[in-house]
Amino acid sequence: MRYRLTFIAGVALGYVLGTRAGRERYEQLKKSARQFAENPAVRNAAESAAHSGRDIAGKAYHSVSDKVGDRVPASVAERVRSLKERSSQNGGVEDDWGTTNT
């Protein structure tokens, strides 16, 4: 009897989860999420947030490397100096790190 009730409960749950109405609702939610992501206002906000984040990360990188550069192991300090020199050779030009080409 216990196995029969478990089987019936499993069939009922499968039916509820697999109904056509559930699939249609899923497709509707997926469509609305896609429309939200493709909205120009949302895309502009995401791009400006990413740009601000890259600017802040660059400033933090330079301030931390200036203050902590002498207190880290020589191998790490060498890497930080090489990165700093590389960024100064580019004339402070931002690179495309962290961006996606779509």
Backbone torsions as a table, in degrees:
resi	resn	phi	psi	omega
1	MET	NA	-39.3	-179.2
2	ARG	-63.7	-40.1	-180.0
3	TYR	-68.7	-35.2	179.1
4	ARG	-65.1	-43.9	178.7
5	LEU	-65.6	-38.7	177.5
6	THR	-64.2	-42.3	178.9
7	PHE	-63.6	-45.7	-179.5
8	ILE	-64.0	-40.2	178.0
9	ALA	-64.5	-39.4	177.5
10	GLY	-65.2	-41.1	178.0
11	VAL	-65.1	-43.0	180.0
12	ALA	-64.1	-43.3	179.0
13	LEU	-64.8	-42.5	177.0
14	GLY	-62.1	-39.4	178.6
15	TYR	-64.5	-45.0	-177.9
16	VAL	-64.9	-44.3	-178.0
17	LEU	-72.8	-26.6	-175.2
18	GLY	-102.6	12.3	-178.2
19	THR	-69.7	159.5	-179.9
20	ARG	-62.8	-37.0	179.8
21	ALA	-63.3	-38.0	178.2
22	GLY	-66.0	-40.2	178.6
23	ARG	-67.0	-39.9	178.6
24	GLU	-64.6	-39.6	178.4
25	ARG	-65.2	-39.8	177.1
26	TYR	-61.3	-45.6	178.8
27	GLU	-63.6	-37.1	178.8
28	GLN	-65.6	-44.4	177.9
29	LEU	-63.1	-40.5	179.0
30	LYS	-64.0	-41.1	179.4
31	LYS	-65.1	-43.2	-179.6
32	SER	-67.9	-35.7	176.7
33	ALA	-66.0	-39.8	178.2
34	ARG	-65.3	-42.5	178.5
35	GLN	-64.1	-38.7	177.6
36	PHE	-63.1	-43.9	-178.5
37	ALA	-69.0	-28.4	-179.8
38	GLU	-88.0	-3.7	179.0
39	ASN	-63.7	128.8	-178.0
40	PRO	-59.0	-36.8	179.3
41	ALA	-64.9	-41.0	179.7
42	VAL	-67.8	-41.9	179.5
43	ARG	-63.7	-41.8	178.3
44	ASN	-63.7	-41.5	178.8
45	ALA	-64.0	-41.3	179.4
46	ALA	-66.9	-40.6	179.0
47	GLU	-66.9	-40.5	178.8
48	SER	-67.6	-36.4	176.9
49	ALA	-65.7	-40.5	178.1
50	ALA	-65.4	-40.3	179.3
51	HIS	-65.4	-43.3	177.8
52	SER	-62.9	-40.2	178.7
53	GLY	-63.4	-40.9	177.2
54	ARG	-65.4	-39.7	177.8
55	ASP	-62.5	-47.0	-179.3
56	ILE	-65.3	-39.7	178.8
57	ALA	-64.6	-38.3	177.6
58	GLY	-64.4	-43.3	178.3
59	LYS	-64.7	-42.9	179.6
60	ALA	-64.2	-39.2	178.8
61	TYR	-59.5	-47.2	-177.9
62	HIS	-68.8	-41.0	-179.7
63	SER	-68.4	-39.4	179.1
64	VAL	-68.7	-42.1	-179.1
65	SER	-66.7	-32.4	176.9
66	ASP	-68.5	-41.7	-174.8
67	LYS	-83.0	-31.6	-172.6
68	VAL	-106.5	-7.4	-174.1
69	GLY	-54.0	-35.2	-177.9
70	ASP	-84.8	-12.9	-175.0
71	ARG	-103.0	7.5	-179.9
72	VAL	-108.0	164.6	178.0
73	PRO	-58.8	154.4	-175.0
74	ALA	-59.5	-37.7	-178.5
75	SER	-65.3	-39.3	178.7
76	VAL	-70.5	-42.0	179.3
77	ALA	-61.7	-37.3	177.7
78	GLU	-62.7	-42.8	179.3
79	ARG	-65.2	-41.7	179.7
80	VAL	-64.0	-42.8	178.7
81	ARG	-62.3	-41.3	-179.4
82	SER	-66.1	-38.7	176.3
83	LEU	-65.5	-39.8	-180.0
84	LYS	-65.6	-42.2	178.3
85	GLU	-65.4	-40.9	179.4
86	ARG	-62.2	-41.1	179.8
87	SER	-70.8	-31.8	178.2
88	SER	-75.4	-28.3	177.2
89	GLN	-69.0	-27.7	177.8
90	ASN	-77.7	1.9	179.8
91	GLY	72.8	25.1	-178.9
92	GLY	73.9	13.1	-179.8
93	VAL	-73.0	134.6	178.3
94	GLU	-67.8	141.2	174.7
95	ASP	-93.9	-179.2	-178.2
96	ASP	-99.0	23.2	-179.7
97	TRP	-66.6	132.2	178.5
98	GLY	86.7	3.7	177.9
99	THR	-105.4	158.8	178.6
100	THR	-117.9	144.5	176.3
101	ASN	-100.0	111.2	-179.5
102	THR	-114.7	NA	NA
